[in-house]
Amino acid sequence: MIIFQRFGFNNLRKRIVVVKNLFLCVFTFTLWLNIGFAQGFFPSIPPDSVRLHIAFPAEGDTLNSNRVRYAGSALPTAKVWVQGIETKVYPSGAFVGLASLDEGINAIDFRVEDTLGSLRESLIVFRKPERKTFAEIPTAVDPDGMKPASDVYLSQRDKLEVEFWGSPGGQAIFSIDKIAKNVQMMEMPGKSSNSGSGHYKGLVVIPNLIEYKPKEIKFKFRGKNGRRIKFRSAGKVNILSPVLPLIGVTIDSINLILTKPDGEIWMALPAGIKIEIIARQNAVSKVRLAEGIVGFTASKNLQILPPGTPFPSASIGSIGTLEDSNWVKIRVNVSHKVPFEIQQILDPAALEVTFFRSRLAPQWIMYPRDDETIRTISWRQESSEEFVLRIELNQKQQWGYLGRYIGKQFWLNIRKAPVLSTQPDSTLKKVIITIDPGHGGKFAGAVSATGLFEKEVNLQYAARVAGLLRAEGAAVFMTRTQDTTMTLRSRIDAARAVNSHIFISLHNNSIGASTNPLRTRGASTYYTVPQSQEIAKDIYHRLLDLGLEPFGRVSSTYYVTRQTDLISLIVEAAFMTHPEDEMLLLDNEFLDEMAAAVAAGIKDFVVKQTPNRDKPEIPKLW
């Protein structure tokens, strides 16, 4: 009112006009600002979640190491401090590093300074405490640290390790009725050279026995102050009778046999295979495949059969062959299902099937009409319990095989080579390829410092690879074209459904929680079956041609790479966890180049199987 009076606007109509004009001016100015922000004429103010984003670790994570890697992002021009130490900010805004952890609760402090001011965030993580060493006095033992913690089953001449934790500097012995008496235990070295750890271990070899009752392990421990403690293990020792062997039968569709309890995968057995168990401890069963040949498998994979179940053994009968347009099928008559191993040999190209606990019966061999795949079929009795069937092949490159039991017959299917085109513009014609964008749906895969999901990058460059291969004449299928959840088995099943020759799972790599993120980067390929090593090499070299660091060409035992009925491998193009590799993956032009390199590597491989063809150039994108 005072303003109106000062400027002489005492008339009501004039006052209304002035108010309307003021409202119109404010409205016009606001609209102009909004249009300016929308068109990018004025910089928008980023939210705090963009100014400081922590991708790893997550709030409340529990960790086992004395350090943890961190990864996050800020504005590219910002400065960032972690635990009071300035860390480098990359052009993408990413920052990474390592933070030290104490036992228990840790607060990792992040601070950012940018043109908008200062921002701070603390992240709470928990480091599991290490086992605490007892004091030398008073004398004590840890009842939860004894091993075996559960019942074990052993055969004669097996080794049994026992252990417990107690006060350092003591003396310990153990006894097992009818097996060992007053066996001296050794204290493991401590952190310093002049101190003990309080960790006591002992070893005994199971002798020949005529009594097989479960037996307790009795410990005697004397501390430095002279106090004596007697105690018993939670797990009992059971000695398996050589007269009544323990027989189990595989119950899962895939039962992995390892070279040692924590060793490499040796073979995969189907369900329904009877096998002798000669030891069980720590949830692992030691199995005897033949005399002098043992392996290890998870105890949960075996159903124990009643005492008196006879040894599994088989006689090998006649061998016949069938074929269709894609496979040559070798049929072997067997009297019983027994464990088997298939070994692929590259030079000379051959497959050898070893049947354990098997002997040759009178038989003959019927060859297929197609001699383009199979050269010869022969056999030998490797030992009294090992029968070996050898198939020598005419293939320069093997394309897959699959061994399985159907009723009382063992079938070995061998994939025929595709008929390859010699025309330069249709190199991959008649080659069926399945491209698998790794992860997807609820499985995000690795997450970069800036919040980029691996599943999204994998899908983007997988689609590019598929397009390039189709342009070369290949029949290409993708396991997923959207952000969908898939199991590993469903991915392989999808490839088998279209009768694929080649299965390639496209990924980008990551590191563990305590690894330095700046030390690990680059390209890698992974395969298991020898038939896949050549294509893994060809794709790997093409990726290195892009300037990616060489992480390695790796022989692995992943589920998808273990499949034998098609050429199968994993490609890890770059590391999501390295800021410089991540910047490459954020660049659409580089994704084009990466896809072209993978497609060229596949073409390199196929061309080498076709006579009189040169190495192709990296194809251009559509």
C-alpha positions in Angstrom: 0.0 0.0 0.0 2.8 2.4 0.9 4.5 1.6 -2.5 1.3 2.4 -4.4 0.9 5.7 -2.5 4.5 6.7 -3.1 4.1 6.3 -6.9 0.7 7.8 -7.0 -1.3 4.6 -7.7 -4.2 5.5 -5.5 -6.8 4.4 -8.1 -7.9 0.8 -7.6 -7.9 0.1 -11.4 -4.3 1.3 -11.7 -3.3 -0.9 -8.8 -4.8 -4.0 -10.5 -3.0 -3.2 -13.8 0.3 -2.9 -12.0 -0.1 -6.2 -10.1 -1.1 -8.0 -13.4 2.0 -6.6 -15.1 4.3 -7.6 -12.3 2.8 -11.2 -12.4 3.3 -11.3 -16.1 7.0 -10.2 -15.8 7.7 -12.9 -13.1 6.0 -15.6 -15.2 7.9 -14.6 -18.4 11.2 -14.6 -16.6 10.6 -18.0 -15.0 9.5 -19.5 -18.3 12.7 -18.0 -20.0 14.9 -19.6 -17.3 13.2 -23.0 -17.7 13.7 -22.9 -21.5 17.3 -21.8 -21.0 18.0 -24.8 -18.7 16.2 -27.2 -21.0 18.1 -26.0 -24.1 21.4 -26.1 -22.2 21.9 -22.3 -22.3 22.4 -22.3 -18.5 24.3 -25.1 -16.6 22.1 -27.2 -14.3 23.2 -27.7 -10.7 24.1 -31.4 -10.3 22.6 -33.2 -7.3 24.8 -34.4 -4.4 24.5 -38.0 -5.7 26.4 -36.9 -8.9 28.9 -34.8 -7.1 29.9 -37.8 -4.9 28.8 -41.3 -5.7 30.4 -44.4 -4.0 30.1 -47.6 -6.1 32.2 -49.9 -4.0 32.2 -51.0 -1.2 28.6 -51.0 -0.1 27.4 -49.7 3.2 27.6 -52.5 5.8 29.9 -54.8 3.8 31.7 -57.5 5.8 35.3 -58.1 4.6 38.1 -60.5 5.4 41.2 -58.5 4.4 43.1 -55.7 6.1 42.4 -53.5 3.1 39.6 -52.9 0.6 39.4 -51.3 -2.8 37.1 -48.3 -3.2 35.6 -46.9 -6.3 33.4 -43.9 -6.9 32.8 -40.8 -9.0 32.7 -37.1 -8.7 32.6 -34.1 -11.1 35.6 -34.4 -13.5 37.0 -31.1 -12.2 36.6 -32.0 -8.5 39.2 -32.9 -6.0 38.6 -36.0 -3.8 40.1 -37.1 -0.5 39.7 -40.6 0.9 40.7 -41.1 4.5 42.3 -37.7 4.3 44.5 -38.6 1.3 43.9 -36.9 -2.1 43.2 -39.4 -4.9 43.3 -38.9 -8.6 40.0 -38.0 -10.4 39.9 -39.3 -14.0 38.3 -37.4 -16.9 35.2 -39.6 -16.5 34.9 -38.5 -12.9 36.0 -41.9 -11.6 38.3 -42.3 -8.7 39.7 -45.6 -7.2 42.2 -46.8 -4.7 42.8 -48.9 -1.5 41.8 -48.1 2.0 43.3 -49.8 5.1 41.0 -51.6 7.5 41.3 -52.3 11.2 39.5 -55.3 12.8 35.9 -54.6 13.6 33.9 -51.5 12.5 35.6 -49.1 10.0 34.4 -45.7 8.7 35.8 -44.8 5.3 35.7 -41.1 4.9 35.2 -39.5 1.5 35.4 -35.7 0.9 35.0 -33.8 -2.4 35.6 -30.2 -3.3 34.2 -28.7 -6.5 32.9 -25.4 -7.8 29.7 -25.9 -5.8 31.6 -26.3 -2.5 32.5 -29.2 -0.2 30.7 -32.5 0.3 31.4 -35.3 2.7 30.3 -38.9 3.1 31.3 -41.8 5.4 30.8 -45.4 4.6 30.7 -48.1 7.4 32.2 -51.5 6.7 33.1 -54.4 9.0 36.4 -56.4 8.9 36.2 -59.8 10.5 38.7 -60.1 13.3 41.5 -62.6 13.0 41.6 -65.6 15.4 43.0 -64.3 18.7 46.0 -66.1 20.1 45.5 -67.3 23.6 47.7 -66.0 26.4 50.4 -68.5 27.5 49.0 -68.3 31.0 46.5 -69.4 32.1 46.4 -72.6 30.0 43.4 -72.9 27.7 42.1 -74.6 24.6 39.5 -73.6 22.0 36.7 -76.2 21.9 35.5 -74.8 18.5 38.9 -75.1 16.8 39.3 -78.9 16.9 39.6 -81.0 13.8 38.1 -83.3 12.7 34.9 -81.4 13.6 32.7 -84.1 12.2 32.9 -87.9 11.6 35.5 -89.0 9.0 35.7 -92.3 7.1 39.1 -93.6 6.1 40.7 -96.7 4.6 43.9 -98.4 5.5 47.1 -96.3 4.7 45.0 -93.1 4.5 46.4 -90.1 6.3 44.5 -88.3 9.1 45.4 -84.8 10.2 44.2 -83.6 13.6 44.6 -80.1 15.1 43.4 -77.7 17.7 44.1 -74.2 19.1 45.3 -73.5 22.6 47.8 -71.5 24.7 51.2 -71.0 23.0 54.3 -72.7 24.2 52.5 -75.9 25.4 53.0 -79.6 24.7 50.3 -81.7 23.1 49.7 -85.4 22.2 46.8 -87.4 20.8 45.7 -91.0 20.8 43.2 -93.1 18.8 42.2 -96.5 20.2 43.8 -99.4 18.2 45.3 -96.8 15.7 47.9 -94.6 17.5 49.0 -93.8 21.1 50.5 -90.6 22.5 51.4 -89.1 19.1 53.4 -85.9 19.5 51.8 -82.8 18.0 53.7 -79.8 16.6 53.0 -76.2 17.3 52.9 -74.1 14.1 55.1 -71.0 14.0 53.7 -67.7 15.2 53.9 -64.2 13.6 57.3 -63.6 15.2 60.2 -66.1 15.0 60.5 -66.5 18.8 56.8 -67.1 19.5 54.3 -69.9 19.0 50.9 -69.6 17.4 49.0 -71.8 19.7 48.0 -73.9 16.7 48.9 -77.6 17.2 48.8 -80.2 14.4 49.4 -83.9 14.2 49.4 -86.7 11.6 48.8 -90.4 11.7 48.6 -93.1 8.9 45.7 -95.6 9.3 47.2 -99.1 9.9 45.7 -102.5 9.0 42.8 -103.2 11.4 40.4 -106.0 12.1 38.1 -103.8 14.1 35.9 -101.1 12.5 34.1 -99.4 15.3 34.0 -95.6 15.4 36.8 -94.2 17.5 37.3 -91.0 19.4 40.4 -88.8 19.2 41.7 -88.1 22.7 44.0 -85.1 23.3 46.3 -84.3 26.2 47.6 -80.7 26.5 50.0 -79.3 29.1 50.5 -75.5 29.2 53.6 -73.5 30.3 52.3 -73.2 33.8 52.1 -77.0 34.1 48.3 -77.2 33.9 47.0 -80.3 32.1 43.8 -80.4 30.0 42.2 -83.5 28.5 39.6 -83.3 25.8 38.1 -85.2 22.8 37.3 -84.3 19.3 33.8 -83.7 18.1 34.3 -86.0 15.1 35.0 -89.7 15.3 37.2 -91.8 13.1 35.5 -94.6 11.1 37.6 -97.2 9.3 36.1 -98.6 6.2 36.2 -102.4 5.8 38.1 -103.8 2.8 35.7 -106.8 3.0 32.6 -104.7 2.6 33.5 -101.7 0.4 31.5 -98.6 0.6 29.7 -98.0 -2.7 27.9 -94.8 -3.7 25.9 -93.8 -6.8 26.0 -90.3 -8.4 22.7 -88.5 -8.0 23.1 -85.2 -9.8 23.0 -84.7 -13.6 26.6 -83.5 -13.5 29.0 -84.8 -10.8 32.4 -83.3 -10.9 35.5 -85.4 -10.1 38.5 -83.4 -9.0 42.2 -84.2 -9.1 42.5 -83.5 -5.3 40.1 -82.1 -2.7 40.6 -78.5 -3.8 42.0 -79.3 -7.2 41.1 -79.0 -10.8 38.1 -80.6 -12.5 39.2 -83.9 -14.0 35.9 -85.3 -15.4 32.2 -84.9 -15.1 30.0 -88.0 -14.5 26.3 -88.3 -15.2 23.7 -89.6 -12.7 23.5 -93.3 -12.0 27.2 -94.2 -11.9 28.3 -96.5 -9.1 31.6 -95.7 -7.6 33.7 -97.0 -4.7 34.2 -94.6 -1.8 37.5 -95.0 0.1 37.4 -92.0 2.3 35.1 -89.2 3.5 36.1 -86.1 5.4 35.3 -82.4 5.4 32.3 -82.9 3.0 34.6 -84.5 0.4 34.6 -88.1 -0.7 37.7 -89.8 -2.1 36.7 -92.3 -4.7 38.6 -95.1 -6.4 37.9 -95.3 -10.2 40.2 -98.2 -10.8 43.2 -99.8 -9.0 45.6 -97.0 -8.2 43.4 -94.3 -9.8 41.6 -92.0 -7.3 39.6 -88.7 -7.5 37.6 -86.5 -5.2 34.0 -85.3 -5.3 31.5 -83.6 -3.0 30.0 -86.1 -0.6 26.5 -84.6 -1.3 26.7 -85.9 -4.9 26.7 -89.5 -3.8 24.0 -91.6 -2.3 25.4 -94.4 -0.1 24.2 -97.9 -1.2 23.5 -100.8 1.3 26.5 -102.8 2.6 27.4 -105.6 0.3 26.6 -103.8 -2.9 29.0 -105.3 -5.5 31.8 -103.5 -7.2 30.7 -101.7 -10.4 32.4 -103.4 -13.4 31.6 -103.7 -17.1 32.4 -105.8 -20.1 32.7 -103.8 -23.4 31.0 -105.4 -26.4 30.4 -104.6 -30.0 31.0 -101.0 -31.4 28.7 -99.6 -34.1 28.2 -96.3 -35.8 25.4 -94.1 -37.0 25.3 -90.6 -38.6 23.1 -87.7 -39.5 23.8 -84.4 -41.2 25.6 -82.9 -38.1 27.0 -85.8 -36.1 28.8 -89.2 -36.3 27.5 -91.3 -33.5 29.6 -94.2 -32.1 27.6 -96.8 -30.1 29.4 -99.0 -27.5 27.6 -101.9 -25.9 28.4 -102.0 -22.1 27.1 -104.5 -19.5 27.0 -101.8 -16.7 27.4 -98.1 -16.3 31.0 -97.4 -15.1 33.0 -94.2 -14.7 34.5 -92.9 -17.9 36.9 -90.2 -19.0 37.1 -88.6 -22.5 40.4 -87.0 -23.6 40.7 -84.8 -26.6 44.0 -85.0 -28.6 44.8 -82.3 -31.1 47.8 -83.7 -33.0 47.0 -86.1 -34.4 43.4 -85.3 -34.0 41.8 -88.0 -31.9 39.4 -88.8 -29.0 40.1 -91.4 -26.3 37.4 -92.8 -24.1 38.7 -94.6 -21.0 36.2 -96.9 -19.3 37.3 -97.7 -15.7 36.7 -101.2 -14.1 36.1 -102.5 -17.6 37.3 -105.4 -19.7 37.0 -106.3 -23.4 34.4 -108.8 -24.4 34.3 -110.5 -27.9 33.3 -107.6 -30.2 33.6 -106.1 -33.7 33.7 -102.6 -35.0 31.3 -101.3 -37.7 32.5 -98.1 -39.4 30.2 -95.4 -40.7 29.8 -94.7 -44.4 31.2 -91.2 -43.9 35.0 -91.4 -43.7 35.5 -87.6 -43.8 35.2 -87.4 -40.0 36.5 -90.8 -38.7 39.8 -92.2 -39.9 40.1 -95.3 -37.6 38.6 -96.8 -34.5 40.8 -98.9 -32.3 41.0 -100.2 -28.7 43.4 -101.3 -26.1 43.3 -102.9 -22.6 45.4 -100.3 -20.8 45.4 -102.3 -17.5 43.3 -105.0 -16.0 40.6 -102.4 -15.1 41.0 -99.8 -17.9 39.6 -100.2 -21.4 40.5 -97.4 -23.9 38.6 -96.7 -27.1 40.5 -94.5 -29.5 38.9 -92.7 -32.4 41.3 -91.0 -34.8 39.8 -88.2 -36.8 40.3 -86.7 -40.3 39.4 -83.3 -38.9 42.1 -80.6 -38.8 39.9 -78.7 -36.3 37.6 -80.6 -34.0 34.1 -79.1 -33.6 32.7 -80.9 -30.6 31.9 -84.3 -28.9 29.5 -85.6 -26.3 29.7 -88.9 -24.4 26.7 -90.3 -22.4 24.9 -93.5 -21.4 21.6 -94.3 -23.0 20.3 -97.5 -21.4 23.1 -100.2 -21.6 24.9 -98.4 -24.4 27.5 -95.7 -24.3 27.2 -93.1 -27.1 30.0 -90.9 -28.3 28.7 -88.2 -30.7 31.3 -86.4 -32.8 30.4 -83.1 -34.5 31.0 -82.9 -38.2 32.8 -79.9 -39.5 30.6 -77.3 -41.2 30.9 -77.0 -45.0 32.8 -73.8 -45.2 32.5 -71.3 -48.1 35.5 -70.3 -50.2 33.8 -67.1 -51.3 35.4 -64.0 -49.7 32.0 -62.3 -49.2 30.4 -65.3 -47.4 33.2 -66.7 -45.3 31.0 -67.7 -42.4 28.1 -69.1 -44.4 26.7 -72.3 -42.8 28.5 -71.5 -39.5 26.1 -71.3 -36.6 27.2 -69.0 -33.8 25.6 -68.2 -30.5 26.6 -64.9 -28.9 25.9 -64.7 -25.2 25.9 -61.2 -23.6 27.0 -62.1 -20.0 24.9 -61.5 -17.0 21.5 -59.7 -17.3 18.4 -59.1 -15.3 19.0 -59.5 -11.6 22.7 -60.4 -12.4 24.3 -57.0 -13.0 27.9 -58.4 -13.2 30.7 -55.9 -12.4 29.9 -52.3 -11.6 32.4 -49.5 -12.6 33.4 -46.5 -10.5 30.9 -44.3 -12.3 28.1 -46.8 -11.9 28.2 -48.5 -15.3 26.7 -52.0 -15.2 28.6 -54.8 -17.0 25.4 -56.4 -18.1 24.6 -53.2 -20.2 28.0 -53.0 -21.8 27.9 -56.7 -22.6 24.6 -56.4 -24.4 25.6 -53.3 -26.3 28.7 -54.8 -27.9 27.2 -58.3 -28.3 24.6 -56.8 -30.6 27.4 -55.2 -32.6 29.3 -58.5 -32.9 26.1 -60.3 -34.0 25.5 -57.7 -36.7 29.0 -58.0 -38.1 28.9 -61.8 -38.2 25.5 -61.8 -39.9 27.0 -59.5 -42.6 29.6 -62.2 -43.2 26.9 -64.8 -43.8 26.9 -66.6 -40.4 23.7 -67.8 -38.8 23.8 -65.8 -35.5 21.7 -66.2 -32.4 21.8 -64.2 -29.2 20.9 -65.8 -25.8 19.3 -62.5 -24.8 18.5 -59.2 -26.6 17.0 -57.5 -23.5 17.9 -57.1 -19.8 16.6 -60.6 -18.8 17.8 -63.0 -16.2 19.3 -66.3 -17.5 21.0 -69.3 -15.8 24.3 -70.6 -17.2 22.6 -73.8 -18.2 19.8 -72.0 -20.1 22.4 -70.1 -22.1 24.1 -73.4 -23.2 20.7 -74.9 -23.8 19.8 -72.0 -26.2 23.0 -72.7 -28.2 22.3 -76.4 -28.4 18.7 -75.7 -29.5 20.0 -74.1 -32.7 22.8 -76.6 -33.1 25.5 -74.0 -32.7 29.1 -74.7 -33.8 30.5 -71.9 -31.7 29.3 -70.4 -28.4 31.0 -67.1 -27.2 30.0 -65.5 -23.9 31.0 -61.8 -24.0 31.9 -60.2 -20.7 34.0 -57.5 -19.1 36.3 -58.2 -16.2 36.5 -57.2 -12.5 38.8 -57.7 -9.5 38.3 -58.8 -5.9 37.6 -56.6 -2.9 41.2 -56.3 -1.7 43.0 -56.1 -5.1 44.6 -52.8 -6.2 42.3 -51.5 -9.0 45.1 -49.7 -10.8 47.3 -52.8 -11.3 44.9 -55.0 -13.2 43.5 -54.2 -16.6 43.3 -55.5 -20.2 41.8 -58.2 -22.4 41.6 -62.0 -21.8 40.0 -65.1 -23.2 39.0 -68.3 -21.4 38.6 -71.9 -22.6 38.6 -75.4 -21.2 38.4 -78.0 -24.0 41.4 -78.1 -26.4 39.2 -77.6 -29.4 38.5 -74.1 -28.3 42.0 -72.9 -27.7 42.7 -71.7 -31.3 39.7 -69.4 -31.5 40.5 -68.1 -28.0 43.9 -67.2 -29.3 42.6 -65.5 -32.5 40.1 -63.3 -30.7 42.7 -62.4 -28.0 45.3 -61.2 -30.5 42.6 -59.1 -32.3 41.7 -57.4 -29.0 45.4 -56.7 -28.3 45.6 -55.0 -31.7 43.3 -52.4 -30.3 45.9 -51.4 -27.8 44.3 -53.2 -24.8 46.7 -54.5 -22.2 47.4 -58.3 -22.3 45.8 -59.9 -19.2 46.1 -63.4 -20.7 44.7 -66.3 -22.6 43.5 -68.6 -19.8 42.8 -72.4 -19.6 39.9 -72.4 -17.1 37.1 -74.7 -15.8 34.0 -72.4 -16.0 30.7 -74.0 -16.6 30.1 -72.7 -20.1 33.7 -73.4 -21.2 33.6 -77.0 -20.0 30.9 -77.9 -22.5 32.4 -80.3 -25.1 29.7 -80.6 -27.8 30.5 -77.1 -29.3 33.4 -74.7 -29.4 32.9 -72.6 -26.3 34.8 -69.7 -24.8 34.5 -66.6 -22.7 35.8 -63.2 -23.8 36.6 -60.6 -21.2 37.4 -57.5 -23.3 38.5 -55.0 -20.6 38.3 -54.4 -16.8 35.3 -52.5 -15.5 37.3 -51.8 -12.3 40.1 -49.9 -14.0 39.3 -46.3 -14.7 41.1 -46.1 -18.0 39.5 -49.4 -19.3 36.2 -48.1 -18.1 36.6 -44.9 -20.2 37.1 -47.1 -23.2 33.9 -49.0 -22.4 32.0 -45.6 -22.1 33.0 -44.7 -25.6 30.6 -45.9 -28.3 33.3 -45.7 -31.0 35.5 -48.0 -29.0 32.7 -50.5 -28.5 32.4 -50.5 -32.3 36.1 -51.3 -32.5 35.9 -54.0 -29.8 33.0 -55.7 -31.5 34.9 -55.6 -34.8 37.9 -57.2 -33.2 35.9 -60.0 -31.8 34.2 -60.6 -35.1 37.5 -60.5 -36.9 39.0 -63.1 -34.5 36.1 -65.4 -35.2 36.6 -65.0 -38.9 40.4 -65.6 -38.5 39.6 -68.9 -36.9 37.1 -70.0 -39.6 39.3 -68.9 -42.5 42.2 -71.1 -41.2 39.8 -74.1 -41.5 39.3 -73.2 -45.2 42.2 -74.0 -47.6 43.9 -71.2 -49.6 42.4 -68.2 -47.6 44.3 -65.3 -46.2 43.9 -63.6 -42.8 40.9 -61.2 -43.1 40.9 -57.5 -42.3 39.0 -56.2 -39.3 35.4 -55.8 -40.7 33.7 -52.4 -40.7 30.5 -51.7 -38.8 27.2 -51.6 -40.7 
